[in-house]
Structures are given as structure tokens and as C-alpha cells.
Amino acid sequence: MYRKPWVVAVPCFAMLLAVQSSAQQPDVNEIISKSVEANKRDFAASPHYNWKERDRTAAGVKEFQATMIEGTPYNRLIAENGKPLSPQREQQEIEKQKQVTEKRKSESPDARRERIANFEKGRRRNNNMIAQLTEAFNFTLLGTRKVRGFTVWALKATPKPGYKPPNMDAQVLPGMQGELWIDQATSQWVHVHAMVIHPVSIEGFLAQVEPGTAFDLQKAPVGNGIWLPTHFSEKAQAKVLFMFSHNSQEEDTFWDYQPAN
């Protein structure tokens, strides 16, 4: 299953919106608008990078080398629970990647289009969320902060009264609030924290997202004005069929971004 830092970021993108600003403060609408544009550039550029990834779940910790191969990423296992693979296991994983590479190079045009379309379908959910940013929330400027060496605008997001999600991807927005820290020099997101504050029903899935669900995203520059995720964590609490609880927790770290060939 593909791991996509541009996708794992989807719940946090729901945090961005506009709010009225006073004459004594920077224009919050402009801050948000510029940050949305910066994230759109990052989103467009992200498939052109390879990266390393560490996924921490209740089942343990795995590390991967993620490589873009013929239009979609492939994750090759490189370590488990903090230990490198044995030479034999490493060679097996390398052979798996070679087989996938050959398969993708020799696939039919229709199969290639379908594979890439499925990958892009997940990415488009981010755009569906971004399109609703200025509609779903109000933003309040809290002031200037220092975060990981960056001088940022700190903003608080609260649901906009009366907002009606136009699609399934945006249905969780009315139940969320959080804070966002935007780099003043580049308009890039440095840190985003979002949480669900009241239950939200997801139509079509007979599921309800519960308070206690929270997301945390950090980004950093990777070159050429592009910023990509370095850390993402989530704690999810939901009820399936509105009766059975489903709780999960995951923490992902991303590093060593390199331009894909």
C-alpha cells in the first residue's frame, strides 16, 4: 500500500480559512491566501521527489525508501523496529523493487493510466479540501511566534457558523478547530494542529468521527522554494455504524527528500 506524505497531510489541509482583520494587524485574509497558494505549489511538486519514511503504529516501527517509479511511488522496506534489515532480507526487498519496476515499464497504456489515475484520485482529495478553505473556517490572528527557528504568524481556526460541506471530503470540517503557524518570509505552513471538537457523521460510510480525533503536521523546506512534510501524527476515534468504536494512532516521519529521476 502506498504511503504518500502529500496525502497523509489531507486532514490538516482542512484548517485553512479567512477571517476579518483589524487595521492594526496584518491582513489575515492575505496571509491565508498566500499560504494556500504556497501549499498548492508544494502539492504539485511533491510527486517529483523521493524520500525516506518511518511509520510508527501499534504493530511496530517500519522504515521505507519511497521511490517514484513510472508515475507512482513504491515503498521499499529498509528497517524494522529500529534495526536495519539483514543482508539477505535487504536483497529480497531490492529484488521486489526491481520486479515492480519491470512490471510497470512493461504494462499496457491502459494499465498505466489506471494505476496513475488511482494514485491521483487520492491526491485530488486534498484539492477538494483546499477549495473549501475560505468557506469552512474563520481565522483569528494570535500574534508572532518563533517555531523551529522560523518567525511565524500564529492563527486560530474555528468553524464558520452555517457552513455546509459540498462534498464528502469536506464533511469533517464543521467539527474541527485548531491552530496554524505560517512562516512570515515564505507563507509556508511550519506547523498545523487540528482536533475534532464535536461528533461529525460521514455520509455514505455510516461512521461518526468523535472528539479526541487529532492531527499534527510539520513541514520544512526541501529546496527550490518547496516545503514538504517532515512529521505527521494522528489519533483517530470513530464509531462505525454509530455503535462500534474504532480507535487508532499513528506517527510518521519523512526525511531525505531528493528529486526523482
Salt bridges, closest charged atoms under 4 A:
GLU30 OE2 - LYS34 NZ 3.11
GLU37 OE2 - LYS40 NZ 3.58
ASP42 OD2 - LYS219 NZ 2.83
GLU53 OE2 - ARG3 NE 3.13
ASP55 OD2 - ARG3 NE 3.37
GLU63 OE2 - ARG54 NE 2.98
GLU70 OE1 - ARG112 NH1 2.96
GLU80 OE1 - ARG89 NH1 3.13
GLU93 OE2 - ARG89 NE 3.65
GLU93 OE2 - LYS96 NZ 3.29
GLU95 OE2 - LYS98 NZ 3.72
GLU107 OE2 - ARG115 NH2 2.39
ASP110 OD1 - ARG113 NH2 2.22
GLU120 OE1 - ARG123 NE 3.08
ASP216 OD2 - HIS191 NE2 2.89
ASP216 OD1 - HIS193 ND1 3.11
GLU250 OE2 - ARG3 NH2 3.06
GLU251 OE1 - ARG56 NE 3.82
GLU251 OE2 - HIS231 NE2 2.81
ASP252 OD2 - ARG3 NH2 2.53
ASP256 OD2 - LYS52 NZ 2.69
